[in-house]
Amino acid sequence: MWQAKWMAIVWPAFLAAGVLEIAVFAVFDPQDLHWNGVPLTLSRQAIYTVAFFVFWGVTIASSTLTALLDMSADEVNQ
C-alpha cells in the first residue's frame, strides 16, 4: 500500500522537476550562476544534476504535503 502511495508522489515529482529544470535553464546559463558572490566552479553538467535533485526534492515535499492534506482523519490516526 505504501509503495503505491510513494510512487504516486515520486513519479509526478520527477516529471515536475524535469519540466522545472528545462524552464530554469532555458533562461539561466549555469556558468553565470554565483553562490555568495563567488562563481560556481562546477561543470554545467554537475550544476544541471545538482539542480535537478534539488528541484526533485522540493517537488517531492510539495507532493507529500498534498497527499497528507488529502488524507482523512481516520487514515491519519491509524
Contact map, one row per residue, 1 for C-alpha under 8 A:
111110000000000000000000000000000000000000000000000000000000000000000000000000
111111000000000000000000000000000000000000000000000000000000000000000000000000
111111100000000000000000000000000000000000000000000000000000000000000000000000
111111110000000000000000000000000000000000000000000000000000000000000000000000
111111111000000000000000000000000000000000000000000000000000000000000000000000
011111111100000000000000000000000000000000000000000000000000000000000000000000
001111111110000000000000000000000000000000000000000000000000000000000000000000
000111111111000000000000000000000000000000000000000000000000000000000000000000
000011111111100000000000000000000000000000000000000000000001001100100000000000
000001111111110000000000000000000000000000000000000000000001001000000000000000
000000111111111000000000000000000000000000000000000000000000000000000000000000
000000011111111100000000000000000000000000000000000000000000000000000000000000
000000001111111110000000000000000000000000000000000000010011001000000000000000
000000000111111111000000000000000000000000000000000000010011000000000000000000
000000000011111111100000000000000000000000000000000000000000000000000000000000
000000000001111111110000000000000000000000000000000000010010000000000000000000
000000000000111111111000000000000000000000000000000110110010000000000000000000
000000000000011111111100000000000000000000000000000100000000000000000000000000
000000000000001111111110000000000000000000000000000000000000000000000000000000
000000000000000111111111000000000000000000000000000000100000000000000000000000
000000000000000011111111100000000000000000000001001100100000000000000000000000
000000000000000001111111110000000000000000000000000000000000000000000000000000
000000000000000000111111111000000000000000000000000000000000000000000000000000
000000000000000000011111111100000000000000000000000000000000000000000000000000
000000000000000000001111111111000000000000000000000000000000000000000000000000
000000000000000000000111111110000000000000000000000000000000000000000000000000
000000000000000000000011111110000000000000000000000000000000000000000000000000
000000000000000000000001111111011000000000000000000000000000000000000000000000
000000000000000000000000111111111000000000000000000000000000000000000000000000
000000000000000000000000100111111000000000010011000000000000000000000000000000
000000000000000000000000000011111000001100110000000000000000000000000000000000
000000000000000000000000000111111100001000000000000000000000000000000000000000
000000000000000000000000000111111110001100000000000000000000000000000000000000
000000000000000000000000000000011111111100000000000000000000000000000000000000
000000000000000000000000000000001111111100000000000000000000000000000000000000
000000000000000000000000000000000111110000000000000000000000000000000000000000
000000000000000000000000000000000111111000000000000000000000000000000000000000
000000000000000000000000000000000111111100000000000000000000000000000000000000
000000000000000000000000000000111110111110000000000000000000000000000000000000
000000000000000000000000000000101110011111000000000000000000000000000000000000
000000000000000000000000000000000000001111100000000000000000000000000000000000
000000000000000000000000000000000000000111110110000000000000000000000000000000
000000000000000000000000000000100000000011111110000000000000000000000000000000
000000000000000000000000000001100000000001111111000000000000000000000000000000
000000000000000000000000000000000000000000111111100000000000000000000000000000
000000000000000000000000000000000000000001111111110000000000000000000000000000
000000000000000000000000000001000000000001111111111000000000000000000000000000
000000000000000000001000000001000000000000011111111100000000000000000000000000
000000000000000000000000000000000000000000001111111110000000000000000000000000
000000000000000000000000000000000000000000000111111111000000000000000000000000
000000000000000000001000000000000000000000000011111111100000000000000000000000
000000000000000011001000000000000000000000000001111111110000000000000000000000
000000000000000010000000000000000000000000000000111111111000000000000000000000
000000000000000000000000000000000000000000000000011111111100000000000000000000
000000000000000010011000000000000000000000000000001111111110000000000000000000
000000000000110110000000000000000000000000000000000111111111000000000000000000
000000000000000000000000000000000000000000000000000011111111100000000000000000
000000000000000000000000000000000000000000000000000001111111110000000000000000
000000000000110110000000000000000000000000000000000000111111111000000000000000
000000001100110000000000000000000000000000000000000000011111111100000000000000
000000000000000000000000000000000000000000000000000000001111111110000000000000
000000000000000000000000000000000000000000000000000000000111111111000000000000
000000001100100000000000000000000000000000000000000000000011111111100000000000
000000001000000000000000000000000000000000000000000000000001111111110000000000
000000000000000000000000000000000000000000000000000000000000111111111000000000
000000000000000000000000000000000000000000000000000000000000011111111100000000
000000001000000000000000000000000000000000000000000000000000001111111110000000
000000000000000000000000000000000000000000000000000000000000000111111110000000
000000000000000000000000000000000000000000000000000000000000000011111110000000
000000000000000000000000000000000000000000000000000000000000000001111111000000
000000000000000000000000000000000000000000000000000000000000000000111111101100
000000000000000000000000000000000000000000000000000000000000000000000111111100
000000000000000000000000000000000000000000000000000000000000000000000011111110
000000000000000000000000000000000000000000000000000000000000000000000001111111
000000000000000000000000000000000000000000000000000000000000000000000011111111
000000000000000000000000000000000000000000000000000000000000000000000011111111
000000000000000000000000000000000000000000000000000000000000000000000000111111
000000000000000000000000000000000000000000000000000000000000000000000000011111
